[in-house]
Amino acid sequence: MQADWGAGFKGTGIIRKARVPACVLRDPGNSDPSDLVSCDLLFRDGTLIQIAPAASLPAEAGGLDLDNGLVLPVFADLHTHLDKGHIWPRKPNPDGSFMGALQAAGKDRTKHWSREDVRARMEFGLRCAYAHGTAVIRTHLDSVPPQDEITWPLFCEIRDEWAGRVELQGVCLFGIDHLATDNAYLGRIAARVQAAGGLLGTATYMVPDLDLHLEAVFRAAMDHALDLDFHVDETLDPSAVSLRHIAETALRLGFQGKIVCGHCCALSVQPDDEVARTLDLVAKAGIAVAALPMCNLYLLDRALGRTPRRRGVTLLHEMRARGIDVVVASDNTRDPFCPYGDLDLIETYTQATRILHLDHPIGDWIRSITTTPAHIMGISASWIGAGEPADLVLFRARNWNELLSRPGGPRRVLRAGVSIDKALPDYRELDDYMHIGGQRP
């Protein structure tokens, strides 16, 4: 096998002897969703033309015999923070705590987040995600004034520039307690988000008048025809029940838009009856949930000199049993909330499998980084089938065990049947923004 296998595709070709998860095939036939289907894939002018049984299509010059390697659709990342990414070298978390992260990120934002700085770091993150095989990203954007005046116009520019490579959605982010001190803010930010084609979002805490503030957020979303995406109960305090309050508010107001809640970690330490009560409401309200295992492992149950006891992840199995849409996503990368990560959803999926026990059986959990988040975002992507774009990620790994044992192993990304440059950007490109080699910030 050539060192740069699969590098020669130019929009038309055949991939022979591939293995594709049945759960991401548009037409899986009689296959069980957990099956890996052996097949050949024919694509022409960037579009998949035929999915045929393995070794049934004739070999062609320039084709690739994948030798039973896995083929996945491109990935969809439902919860990221591109605007925060890669500030760790100049503003690390002082103690690894949530409050340490919140304060460090706030100080860095106030001091450094110019248009040039935010653009450089967002572009860097996008290049990483694209090289790894991600085609759809939703990013939360810190929107406390005056940062919204800088970030939202810039986000719109970057979204247009990246169209066709990575489809971007933006969500405003502010602490819900901000509404207690700025009565006019919610209307202003909702109008800004609406003009930018984004989503309304906030980080919820068990603050006084939580229900009053949640109703205001929901009504602003309804007035501006916006979907909602919340940060919810990112704590191991069992008294944090804002997820239940969100579901109750959605049902009480008859909210018809889409709702995503990220984190929801407190569920993992609550009594079974409280969990059941909350999840029944979440299912009834049609709320989708994003688990962010890598970030929450870093932040939660941390105490100096003490080994962590709890994983800090939410209850995906119990949610799925109720028909709730669930995904896993990257969340923060190289910032005070999580100093690690590279917006590689295969790394995220691998860690999620180990942490959340997404195995025995593995089933169709791969949809949590492909078809499910794309569907939640209202984007037709991350499927494999005739008539779909030849947007594929090819692996030398032949099964889930090989992929999950070596997630950093060889892969090749095709977009519209064309092999993309898989080179990742060098961290040195950000040195000037981190003041490395010069005066420290």
VOKOLPA-164946 format. One record per residue: x, y, z of N, C-alpha, C in turn. Coordinates in steps of 0.05 Angstrom, whole numbers, plus 32768, in hexadecimal, padded with zeros to 4 digits. Layout:
! VOKOLPA-164946
XYZXYZXYZ/...
This chain:
! VOKOLPA-164946
80117FE88000800080008000801280198000/800C802B7FED801C80437FEC801980548005/802E8063800B802F80728024801980868026/8011809380107FFC80A780107FE3809D8003/7FDA8085800C7FC480787FFF7FAB808A7FFD/7F9E80877FE77F8680977FE37F8B80B47FDC/7FA480BC7FD77FA980D87FD27FA380E17FB6/7F9F80CD7FA47F9D80D57F877F8180DC7F7E/7F6C80DA7F8F7F5180DF7F867F4D80FC7F7E/7F4081007F667F3C811B7F5C7F1E811F7F56/7F0D81137F657EF081177F617EE280FF7F55/7EF180ED7F487EE580D57F3C7EF680BD7F42/7EE980A77F497EF9808F7F507EE9807A7F5C/7EF680647F647EEA804D7F717EFA80467F8A/7EEC80427FA07EF880377FB87EED801A7FBB/7EFF80077FB97EF67FEB7FBA7EFD7FDF7FD5/7EEC7FCC7FDD7EF07FBD7FF67EF17FD0800E/7EDD7FE080107EDA7FF280277EC77FE5803B/7EC87FEE80547EB47FE580687EA77FFF8073/7E8C800080707E7D801880777E688011808C/7E66802080A27E51801B80B67E36801D80A9/7E25800880AD7E0B800980A17DFA802180AA/7DFF802A80C37DEF804080CE7DF3805B80C0/7E08805D80B07E0D807680A17E0880738083/7DFE805C807B7DF68057805F7DDA8061805A/7DD6807080457DBB8079803E7DA980618039/7DB4804C802D7DA5803480277DB4801C8032/7DAF8015804C7DBE7FFF80587DB37FE48051/7D9D7FE380417D927FC9803A7D887FBA8053/7D8F7FA180557D867F91806B7D9B7F908082/7DAF7FA180807DC47FA080947DBA7FAB80AF/7DC57FA080C47DC07FAA80DF7DCF7FC480E1/7DC57FD980F07DD37FF280F27DEF7FEF80FE/7DF47FDA810D7E0F7FD681187E237FC98105/7E197FC080EE7E2B7FB280DC7E3F7FC480CE/7E567FB980C77E687FC580B47E647FB78099/7E5C7FC780867E547FBC806C7E6C7FBD8059/7E737FA6804D7E897FA5803A7E7F7FAE801F/7E8B7FC280137E817FCD7FFA7E967FDB7FEA/7E8F7FE07FD17E9F7FF17FBF7E90800C7FBC/7E9E80217FB97E92803C7FB67E9C80487F9C/7E89804F7F8B7E90805C7F717E8780797F73/7E99808C7F6D7E9180A87F6C7E9B80B57F53/7E8C80C97F4A7E9280D77F317E8C80F47F34/7E9F81057F2D7E9B81237F2F7E92812B7F4B/7E9E811E7F5F7E9981267F7A7E81811A7F87/7E7181097F797E5980FE7F847E5A80E07F84/7E5080D37F997E4F80B67F9A7E3980AD7F87/7E41809A7F757E2F80907F617E2480757F69/7E3480647F757E2B80497F7A7E39803E7F93/7E2A80307FA47E3480207FBA7E2E80037FB4/7E437FF37FAF7E3F7FD87FA57E4D7FC57FB8/7E457FAB7FB77E537F977FC77E717F977FC3/7E807F917FD77E9D7F927FD67EA87F817FBF/7EBC7F8D7FB17ECA7F807F9B7EB87F7A7F83/7EA07F867F827E8F7F817F6B7E937F957F54/7E9E7FAC7F5A7EA47FC07F457EC07FBB7F3A/7EC37FBF7F207EDD7FB97F137EF27FCC7F1D/7F0A7FC27F207F217FD37F287F267FE77F12/7F2D7FFF7F197F3480147F067F4F80207F0D/7F5C802A7EF97F7580397EFE7F6E80517F0F/7F7E80557F247F79806B7F367F6680657F4C/7F5A804C7F4B7F4880447F617F59803B7F79/7F4B80367F8F7F58802F7FA87F4C80167FB3/7F5C80017FB77F547FE97FC67F597FEF7FE3/7F457FF37FF37F487FFB800F7F4D7FE48021/7F4B7FCB80167F537FB380257F437FB2803F/7F297FB6803D7F167FB480547F197FCB8068/7F267FE180607F287FF880717F0D80068075/7F098013808C7EF0802180927EEE803A8081/7ED5804080797ECE805A806C7EB78066807D/7EBB807E80867EA7808D80947E9F80A68085/7E8780B180897E8180CB807E7E9080E0808E/7E9180F880837E9E810E80917E8F811480AB/7E9C812180BD7E93812480D97E84813F80DD/7E73813F80F27E64815780FA7E69815C8117/7E738173811E7E7A817A813A7E66818E8145/7E55818681577E3E819681607E4581AB8174/7E5B81A881827E6181BA81997E7F81C0819A/7E8781D881917EA381E081927EA481FD819C/7EBD820781A07EC2822281A87EDA822C8198/7ED58232817E7EEB823A816D7EF782558175/7EE7826681827EF2828081897F05827F81A1/7F02826A81B27F13826781C97F2C825781C3/7F2C824881AD7F40823481A87F5C823F81A8/7F6F822F81B37F8C823381B17F97824B81C1/7F88825481D57F93826981E67FA3825E81FD/7FA3824482017FB1823882187FCD8241821B/7FDE824482067FFA824C820B7FFD82678219/7FEA827982147FEC829382217FDA82968239/7FC68285823C7FB4828782537FAA826C825C/7FBB825C82697FB2824282737FA08244828A/7F92822F82907F82822D82A87F94822B82C0/7F92823C82D47FA5823C82EA7FA3822382FC/7F8B821782FE7F88820083117F7881E98305/7F7081EB82EC7F6081D582E07F4381D582E7/7F3981E982F57F1D81EA82FE7F0C81F982EA/7EF181F582ED7EDF820382DB7EE1822182E0/7EE2822A82F87EE4824782FE7EFF825282F4/7F14824282F67F2E824A82EB7F2C824E82CD/7F1D823C82C07F1A823E82A37F0A8257829B/7EF4825B82AA7EE2827282A47EF1828C82A7/7F00828F82BD7F0E82A882C27F2582AC82AE/7F34829782A87F4A829982967F4182A1827A/7F2C829382707F21829A82567F1782B68254/7F0982BF826A7EFF82DA826A7F1582EF8269/7F2A82EB82787F4182FD82777F4E82FE825C/7F5182E782507F5E82E682367F4D82F38221/7F3382EF82227F2182FB820F7F23831A8211/7F22832482297F238341822D7F3D834D8223/7F52833F82267F6D834A821F7F7583468202/7F6C832F81F67F79832781DD7F66832381C5/7F4C832081C97F3B831681B37F34832C819F/7F48833581907F448346817A7F3A83368162/7F328344814C7F2A833681347F418324812A/7F59832F812A7F708320811F7F7683078130/7F75830A814A7F7B82F4815C7F6582DE8159/7F4C82E5815A7F3682D281587F3782C4813D/7F3B82D381287F3C82C7810D7F5382B2810B/7F6A82BA81157F8182A781137F7B828D8121/7F70828E81397F6B827681487F538266813D/7F3E827481347F28826581287F308257810E/7F40826580FE7F4A825980E57F5B824080EB/7F6C824380FF7F7D822C81077F6C8214810E/7F588218811F7F46820381277F3881F6810F/7F2E820780FE7F1F81FD80E67F3181EC80D4/7F4A81F480D17F5D81E580C17F6281C980CD/7F6481C880E87F6781AF80F57F4F819D80F1/7F3781A780F67F1F819780F37F1C818D80D6/7F20819F80C37F1E819780A67F318181809F/7F4A818380A87F5E816F80A17F56815480AD/7F49815480C57F42813B80D27F29812F80C5/7F19813E80B67F02813380A97EE7813E80B1/7EE7815480C07ECE816180C87EC4817580B3/7EAA817380AE7E9E818480997E89819780A4/7E80819380BD7E6A81A380C87E7281A980E5/7E7181C380ED7E7881CB81087E6481E08112/7E5B81DC812B7E4D81F181397E6081FC814F/7E64821681507E76822281647E6682368175/7E6B8234818F7E61824881A17E75826081A1/7E6A827881A27E7A829081A07E7582A281B8/7E8982A881C77E8782B981DE7E7B82D481D5/7E6482DC81E17E5582F381D67E4F830881EB/7E5E830882017E5B831D82157E6683378209/7E58834D820A7E62836681FF7E7C836E820C/7E8F837981FC7E8C838181E07E96836C81CC/7E9B835381D67EA7833F81C47E95833881AD/7E7A833981B17E688332819B7E6B83448183/7E74835D81877E78837081717E8F83688160/7EA28359816B7EB98350815C7EB483348150/7EAB832281617EAA830681597E9582FF8144/7E7D830A81477E67830181357E6B830A8119/7E73832381137E79832A80F77E90831980EC/7EA4831480FC7EBB830380F37EB182E780EE/7EA182DC80FF7E9782C180FB7E8882BF80E0/7E7882D380DA7E6982D280C07E7D82D280A8/7E9282E180AA7EA682E180957EB382C68092/7EBB82BA80A97EC982A180A87EB6828B809E/7E9D828C80A77E8A8278809D7E878279807F/7E86829180747E84829380567E9D82898049/7EB4828F80547ECD828780487ED182688048/7EC6825B805D7EC9823E80607EB2822E8054/7E9E823B80497E87822D803D7E92821A8028/7E87820280287E9081ED80167EA681DC8021/7EB381E580367EC781D580437EBD81CC805F/7EB681E0806F7EAA81DB80897E9281ED808C/7E7A81E1808F7E6281F080937E6181F880B1/7E5E821280B67E60821D80D17E45822880DA/7E3F822280F47E29822F81027E34823C811B/7E29825381227E32826281397E1C8264814E/7E24826281677E118265817E7E1D827A8191/7E0C828D81997E1682A181AD7E18829381C8/7E2C829D81D87E30829181F27E3482A88206/7E2582A6821C7E2882B982337E1C82AB824B/7E2582B282627E1A82A6827B7DFE82B1827F/7DEB82A082867DCF82A882897DCC82BD829F/7DDF82BE82B27DDD82D382C67DE282EF82BB/7DED82F182A37DF1830B82977DD683198292/7DC1830A828F7DA78316828A7D9C832582A3/7DA7831F82BA7D9E832D82D27DA8834A82D4/7DBD835082C57DCA836A82C77DC8837B82AD/7DBF836F82977DBD837E827E7DA383778271/7D8F838782767D748381826C7D718382824E/7D82839282417D7F839582247D9083818214/7DA2837382227DB5836182147DA7834C8203/7D94833E820E7D88832782017D7C832E81E6/7D6E834481E57D62834C81CB7D78835381B7/7D8D836181C07DA3836881AE7DB1834F81A3/7DB8833C81B47DC7832581AB7DB68313819A/7D9C831181A07D8A830081907D88830C8174/7D86832781727D85833381577D9F832F8148/7DB5833181567DCF832D81487DD28310813E/7DCA82FD814F7DCC82E181477DB982DB8130/7DA182E681317D8E82E2811B7D9982ED8101/7DA5830581017DB1831080E97DC7830080DE/7DD582F280F07DEC82E180E87DE482C580E1/7DCA82BE80E47DC282A380DE7DCB828F80F3/7DCE8297810C7DD8828681217DC3827B8133/7DCC8272814B7DBA8267815F7DBE82778179/7DA9827781897DAA828481A37DB3826F81B8/7DC6827781C97DD0826581DD7DD9827481F6/7DDA8265820C7DE4827182257DEE825A8237/7DFF8260824A7E07824D825E7DF682508276/7DE8823B827E7DD5823C82947DE2823382AE/7DDA824182C37DE3823A82DF7DCA823C82F0/7DCC823183087DB58232831B7DB6824D8329/7DAF8262831A7DAF827D83247D938285832D/7D91829A833D7D7782A583447D6882AC832A/7D4E82A8832A7D3D82AE83137D44829F82FA/7D4F828682FD7D56827682E67D3F827382D3/7D27826C82DD7D10826782CB7D08828182BC/7D0A829782CA7D0482B182BD7D1782B682A6/7D3182B282AB7D4582B682967D4282A2827F/7D3C828982867D38827582707D20827C825F/7D0B8285826B7CF4828D825C7CFB82A48249/7D0A82B782537D1282CE82427D2382C4822A/7D3582B1822F7D4582A682197D3382988205/7D218287820E7D0F827981FC7CFE828D81EC/7CF482A181F97CE282B481EB7CF282C481D7/7D0B82CB81DD7D1C82D981CA7D2182C781B1/7D2582AD81B67D29829A81A07D108298818F/7CF98298819C7CE08296818D7CDA82AF817D/7CE182C681897CDC82E0817B7CEE82E38163/7D0682D781647D1982DA814E7D1C82C0813D/7D0B82AC81427D0B829381337D2682868134/7D318283814C7D4B827781517D49825C815F/7D5B824A81587D5E823281687D7082388180/7D71822581937D7F822A81AC7D94821481B1/7DAB821D81BE7DC0820A81C57DCC821481DF/7DC8820481F57DCF820C82107DE881FC8219/7DF8820A822B7E0B81FC823C7DFC81F68256/7DFC81DD825F7DEA81D682757DF881C4828A/7DF581CC82A37DFD81BB82BA7E1981AF82B6/7E2C81C082B07E4881B682AD7E5581B682C8/7E4B81A382D97E5381A282F47E4C818682FF/7E59817F83157E52816683237E42816C833D/7E358183833E7E24818B83547E08817F834E/7DFE816D835D7DE4816083577DCC81738358/7DD0818B83657DBA819E83667DB781AE834D/7DCA81AA83397DC881B983207DB381AA830E/7D9C81B7830A7D8781AA82FB7D7C81BD82E5/7D8D81CD82DA7D8481E082C57D7A81D182AC/7D8481B882A77D7A81A982907D5C81A48293/7D54819D82AB7D37819982AF7D2881B382AB/7D3381C982B57D2581E382B27D2381EB8294/7D3881E482857D3781EA82687D2081DA825B/7D1F81C082617D0A81B082557CEE81B9825D/7CEB81C082767CD181CA82807CC981E48272/7CDD81F5826E7CD7820F82617CCF820A8244/7CDD81F982367CD781F2821A7CBB81E88217/7CB381D682297C9881CA82287C8381DE8230/7C8881EE82447C748202824D7C6E82178237/7C83821F82297C80823382147C79822881F9/7C7A820D81F67C74820181DC7C89820881C7/7CA2820981CF7CB7821181BD7CBA81FD81A6/7CBA8207818D7CBA81F681767CD681F48168/7CE9820381717D04820281657D1381EA8170/7D2C81E781667D3E81D281707D4D81DB8189/7D5281C9819B7D6181CF81B37D7781BA81B6/7D8F81C381BC7DA581B281C37DAF81BB81DF/7DB581A781EF7DC181AD82097DDC819E820B/7DF181AD82117E0B81A182137E14819D8230/7E24818882357E2F8181824F7E1C8170825F/7E0A817D826E7DF6816E827E7E03815A8291/7E198162829D7E2A815082AD7E1D814982C8/7E0E815C82D37E02815882ED7DF0813F82EE/7DE5813882D87DD4812082D77DE2810782E2/7DFD810782DE7E0C80EF82E67E0E80EB8304/7E0680FF83147E0880FD83317DED8101833F/7DD88102832F7DBD8106833A7DAF80EC8340/7D9C80EB83527D8D80D383587D7E80C9833F/7D7980AF833E7D6C80A383277D5180B08321/7D4180B683367D2780C283317D2980DE8325/7D3C80ED832D7D41810883217D4A81058304/7D5B80F282FF7D6580ED82E47D4D80E682D2/7D3D80D382DB7D2680CA82CA7D1380E182C5/7D0D80F082DA7CFB810782D67D06811B82C2/7D1F812182C47D2B813482B17D2C81298295/7D35811182917D38810682767D1E81018268/7D0980FB82787CEF80F9826C7CE681138260/7CEB8129826F7CE5814482657CF5814B824D/7D0F8145824E7D21814B82377D17813D821E/7D0F812382217D058114820A7CEB812181FF/7CDA812882117CC0813482097CC4814F81FB/7CD8815E82047CDE817881F87CEE817681DE/7CF8815E81D77D07815B81BE7D22816781BF/7D2E816881D77D49817481DA7D5E816081D3/7D72816881C47D8A815881BE7DA0815F81D2/7DB2814C81D77DC7814F81EB7DE2814A81DF/7DF5815C81E57E11815881DC7E22815281F4/7E30813B81F47E43813482087E5E813E81FF/7E6E814982127E888154820D7E9C8147821F/7EA3812E821A7EB2811E822E7ECE81288233/7EDC8132821E7EF8813982227EFB81528234/7EEA816682307EEB817E82417EE28177825D/7ECD816882617EC38163827B7ED58151828C/7EE3813F827E7EF7812F828D7F0D81418299/7F148156828A7F29816882937F20817982AB/7F08818482A97EFF819782BD7EF3818C82D6/7EE3817782D37ED2816F82E97EDF815B82FC/7ED6815D83157EE0814C832B7EFE814F832F/7F088167832B7F24816D832E7F29817B8349/7F3C817083597F44817C83727F6281768376/7F70818A837E7F8D818883817F9481708394/7FA6815E838A7FAF8149839A7F9C8132839D/7F868132838F7F71811E83917F6B81128376/7F6A80F883747F6480EA835B7F4680ED8355/7F3E80F5833D7F2280F883367F1380DE8338/7EFA80DF83427EEA80C783447ED580C5832E/7ECD80DB83237EB680DC83117EBE80E482F5/7EB080D982E17EB780DF82C57EAB80F982BB/7E96810282C77E8B811C82C07E7D811D82A5/7E738106829C7E65810682827E4881008286/7E38810682727E1B810482757E1180E8826D/7DF780E4826F7DEB80C9826F7DE180C28253/7DF380BD82407DEB80B982257DDA80A08221/7DE1808A822F7DD28072822B7DB580758234/7DB18081824B7D96808682557D8680998242/7D9480AC82377D8780BE82247D7F80B0820B/7D9180A081FF7D8A809181E77D73807E81EB/7D71807382037D5B806182097D40806F8208/7D408089820B7D288099820A7D2480A681EE/7D3580A081DB7D3380AC81C17D3E80C881BE/7D4E80D181D27D5A80EB81D17D7280EA81BE/7D7580FD81AB7D8C80FF819A7DA4810781AA/7DBA80F781A87DD280FD81B77DEA80FD81A4/7DFD810E81AB7E16810F819B7E2E811281AE/7E46810E81A47E5E811681B27E6C812A81A0/7E7A813D81AD7E868153819E7EA0815C81AB/7EAF816D819D7ECA817481A57ECB818681BD/7EB9819A81BD7EBA81B081D17ED481C081CF/7EE081C781E67EF781D981E57F1181CB81DD/7F2281DA81D07F3C81CF81C87F5281E381CF/7F6581DB81DF7F7D81EA81E77F76820681F1/7F63820682047F5C821F82127F588218822F/7F51822B82417F508225825D7F3B82118265/7F28820B82547F1481F7825B7F1D81DB8254/7F3081D982417F3B81BF823A7F5581C4822B/7F6C81BD82367F8681C4822A7F8D81B28213/7F7D819E820C7F84818A81F97F70818981E2/7F75817881CE7F62817481B97F6A8182819F/7F5F817981897F678183816F7F508184815C/7F37818581667F1F818481567F1F816C8143/7F288155814E7F28813C81407F12812B814C/7EFC8128813D7EE5811981497EEA80FB814B/7EFD80F0813E7F0480D481427F1180D2815E/7F2280E581657F2D80E481807F1680E78195/7F0480F981907EEE80FE81A27EDD80E481A5/7ED680D8818E7EC680C0818E7ED480A9819C/7EEE80A781987EFD809281A67EFC809681C4/7F0280AE81CD7F0180B381EA7EE480AF81F5/7ED080B881E67EB580B481EF7EAE809781F1/7EB7808681DE7EB2806A81E07EBD805E81F9/7ED5806682007EE2805B82187ED580668232/7ECF807F82327EC5808C824A7EA78086824F/7E978086823A7E7B8083823C7E7180668237/7E84805482317E7D8039822A7E6A80378212/7E73804481FC7E64804281E37E6C802981D4/7E6C801381E17E737FFA81D57E637FE481E3/7E677FCC81D97E587FB581E47E3A7FBA81E5/7E2D7FC081CE7E397FC181B37E407FDD81AB/7E527FDF81977E587FF9818C7E408004817D/7E317FF281717E187FFA81647E1B80108150/7E0A802581527E0B803B813F7E158055814C/7E26805281617E2F806A816E7E40807D815C/7E4A807381467E5A808481347E48809B8129/7E2E8097812A7E1C80AC81227E1E80C58134/7E2880C1814C7E2A80D8815F7E3E80ED8156/7E4F80E781437E6180FB81387E5D80FF811A/7E4880F4810F7E4380F680F27E2680FE80ED/7E1580EB80E87DFA80F280DE7DE8810080F3/7DEB80F8810D7DDA810481217DDF81228125/7DF9812A812A7DFD8147812D7DF681578113/7DFC814B80FC7DF5815980E37DD7815D80E1/7DC7814980E97DAA814B80E97DA1816080FC/7DAC816081147DA4817581287DAA8191811D/7DBF8194810E7DC681AE81037DB781B580EA/7DA681A280E17D9681A780C97DA681A780AF/7DBB819780AF7DCD819680987DCD8179808E/7DC9817680747DC9815B80677DE681548062/7DF2814580747E0E813E80717E1381248081/7E2B8119807D7E348102808D7E2580E88087/7E1B80E6806E7E0F80CD80647E2080C2804D/7E1F80A880497E2C809C80327E16808E8022/7E14809580087E0080897FF77E0180967FDC/7DF480887FC97DF380927FAD7DE680AE7FAD/7DF280C17FA07DE880DC7F9E7DF380EE7FB4/7E0080E37FC87E0D80F37FDC7E2880FD7FD3/7E3281137FDD7E4E811C7FD77E6281067FE0/7E7781047FD17E8C80F17FD87E9E80FE7FED/7E92810480057E9F8110801C7EA480F9802F/7EBC80EE802F7EC280D5803D7EDC80D7804C/7EDE80C680617EF780C480707EFF80A6806F/7F1680A180637F208085805F7F34807E8074/7F338066807E7F45805D80937F528043808B/7F6B803F80947F77802580917F6C801180A6/7F62801B80BC7F56800A80D07F3E7FFB80C4/7F3B7FE180CA7F277FD180BD7F0E7FCC80CD/7F0F7FD380E67EF87FCF80F87EF97FE2810F/7EE57FE281207EE37FF581367EFA7FF28149/7F027FD9814F7F187FD481627F327FE18158/7F387FDD813E7F507FE981337F4F80088133/7F388013812C7F358030812C7F37803C8148/7F298030815B7F29803B81767F4380358185/7F528022817C7F6C801C81887F82802F817D/7F7E803881647F92804A81587F8380608149/7F76807281587F668087814B7F77809B813B/7F91809D81427FA380AF81337FB080A1811B/7FA6808981147FB2807A80FE7FAB808780E3/7FB5807B80CD7FB2808780B27F95808C80AB/7F8F80A3809F7F7580A980947F7980BB807C/7F6580BB806B7F6580CD80537F4A80D98051/7F4880F3804E7F2F8102804C7F2A8109802F/7F12810280257F09810A800B7EF2811E800E/7EF381347FFF7EDD81477FFD7ED681497FE0/7EBC81437FDA7EB381427FBE7EC581307FAE/7ECF811A7FBA7EDF81077FAC7EFC810F7FA8/7F0481257FB37F1F812F7FB07F2E812D7FCA/7F4681227FC97F57811F7FE17F60813A7FEA/7F5B814180037F63815B800E7F7F8158801A/7F8B816F801E7FA58170802C7FA081698049/7FAD815480537FA8814B806E7FBC81578082/7FCD816980797FE18176808B7FD38187809F/7FDA818480B87FCF819580CD7FE081AE80D1/7FD381C580D87FE381DD80DD7FF681DA80F4/800C81E880F2802181E78106801B81FB811D/801D81F2813680178204814C8028821E814B/803F821C813E80518234813C8043824B812E/802F8245811D8021825A810F8014826D8123/800E8264813B80008275814E801382828162/802D827E815F804082888173803F82A68177/803B82B58161803A82D28164802282DB8175/800C82CC81737FF482D381837FF782CA81A0/800882B681A4800D82AD81BF802582BC81CC/803382CD81BC804A82DC81C5806182C981CC/806282B281BF807882A081C3809182AA81B5/80A782AB81C380BF82B681B780C282D481BA/80AE82E081C580AE82FD81C980A4830481E5/8099831B81E8808F83248202807683148209/8075830A8221805D82FB822A8046830E822E/802E8304822980168316822D8012831D824A/
